[in-house]
Amino acid sequence: MKYVEDFRDATLARGLAAEIAAEVRADRTYRLMEFCGGHTHAIFRYGVTDLLPPQVRMIHGPGCPVCVLPIGRLDMAIDLAKSQGVTLCTYGDMLRVPGSRKQSLLKARAEGADIRMVASTLDALELARANPEKEVVFFAIGFETTTPPTAVALKIAEAEGLPNFSVFCNHVLTPAAITNILEAPDLRAMETVEIDGFLGPAHVSVVIGAQPYEFFAEEFAKPVVIAGFEPLDVMQSILMLVRQINEGRAEVENQYTRAVTRHGNETAKAMVAEVFEIGRSFEWRGLGDVPYSAFRIRARFARWDAETRFGMVQGRSLENKACDCPRILRGAAIPTDCKLFGNQCTPQTPLGSCMVSDEGACAAYYKYGRRRVARMEAAE
């Protein structure tokens, strides 16, 4: 516990704040995107923005797999559970995400669908073993962090010849999304977000390592600092980015050295490569179709691919036009820009995925920043 508290020391935080203030230049703005939603919540939970000079602007990225999953893929899972009579298993955050027609997995369960919340892929496997008469489908979502456990589940299913288990795969790739943001496709040309540097994701980088981010530094001349999740991690990483920008450098630096290496977890990467391949394109909420940005199950494991087994097809989805989640996910808006935020849309009655997820920007603003914003508006 003392080790954690060392990364939350108020005196050290004030010292880092003074260093950042001394480094920033009065004649420029430092636009820094934290890709990971865990960083967004750390920033608001510990009041990091209150310690930063006005020249440093934090831009919230799409770093939450629950948030970036398009409604169409969620609708497919809901339809599967309701029409095919399967037992659908997934992680807790997915249950409350709104799909089309005000539907969600939680509402589908209330209407009789067999939908279970699980803590791991092993729970889903055990459910399939215990109920051989039922088709058990694991609704897999996540970045590179949660992909290895899904790969393990598929290898176990193959080794056991488990006939009633399959996976609906929705694992997406962080580097491809960062590339998409920097390239600013035509569909977002009118609201391109200017970014000077990135706080690289922590848990993802434990798996894939620091090396994949070197492309952004070289191709787009954007510095990346892989940051831990504690407030002092974030502040030190911001200082490192400010220094890179001031010096005209664009490099990948690793602040989170206690967990991240250049090459990552080679065993986990090899497992993922054995089970999955990268698809040509995948839709991200807020970003549209992103080339080579998601995994799909290899033909060797097709027997356990739910999309193949059940002939799943994505239909027409209905977005809530008043919800600003898509713009928030690409950094073009902040949660308080949305007319629904804090009114019709709250953590108790979420109308968008950004308010549901524990790593969503709207949830962070509501939980840690809403009152602060209200006080600032009242003061004005």
Steps between C-alpha positions, in 0.01 A plus 500: 500500500788736576627442146168624360488797736842611378342563160228717660722720716364857505838663558652321203196594291545868580867469411416346162238770441765766562735327255231485231415868554867592470536305174194617307529796269254784529467536123376149421243237593588138578217277375551158652269204446470230762382204294407281795184556701685389812718809463192720456357376829835541679526857372158593637505288813821661624441848361800493267348764271483741795878474534579563134569841347239629251737435209465122553175366360404136553294342219305187582543217249301187414678278751219281621401182312144517632468856370642441152296187422248606232133458575468258211725243665310535829172453313641178352571367849154595624333338200708185547395467863132563424451309176742207520435412864868493593655576837692822434785585737686829520667749733285718725537836323345367180168415665383862531628646171205627294448341161239581236136557596597572864595135536794365704625163616359574845154572356521192280576293810199651678291388203617140540828469307769294674774759544767456767765732640836326539832607650717305256497277194553204733158566653342472156686177429387350829141598422523315168641189670229504764217544247578277200146541370543880466692702240725733698637807317765727647452860381867600488594867503814692589831635381820296492481469880206257504575322172741239646238356741261455207777324306554269798128418511495406133807278539339326799177449304704344216700278735184375673294481182237705682207493256266754659737794551574785257632857497351815347828685443522880531863552601646819355851639454624821660774605252259488206260734679778750578602495134139564400477800734820651363408444136161672549294329223273713285192417706646705786691759295279785618586439867858378495647485849849645528721284723858571603571179690351186652489339841536138393278237664644304790333157515499464122871579491576231758387253234615657170799696633623847405623412152166531311478871587830580331313527171307808622815676609669431167208538257302780664772668711287459813662416834355215706559439869365172639354594837398312812159558657591673826481882515876544528545266202270723295664823611852374436389383156352842423831658600686260270269590211537873560878467495491299176279759333718789618812328369340411167534127567252229405597183680340215691588522867395252765406652833334176614828307517385296799260308274571575131793391285579577136381162372223425751381155599636268231309197632166682490569640153589156365179354644292775338676455163426127509127547554419830326579684181446867418192580293501744211265749668288546811254769600580708808240720659606860438774408253310309233663216309864470606727284279677205661375595845346182643564131545297222347513131587723288276346229280656232723261606777196566276307231688503733803431824309147612587466714187566195284300256713185711519529689170505834682449801273512866599178683419402865497562671833333805646720754680357746750552817296508719809788301657845653444693179580648468148649852510619458858678174410716673238577804713283742299274572799501468877214345700358835615451597135229234478148626569409169663791496748386512861137549395341204324836319494649399836676184628160383626326568168776488235411589143850447362789261551729778631278531806471125561861389507719546806761636258266723297568873485140592584507278808825667609357850455183408685672326788795734551455816297134590470477700821828675423366604160176618660691717750709651221188583298333654803808713569491635144 
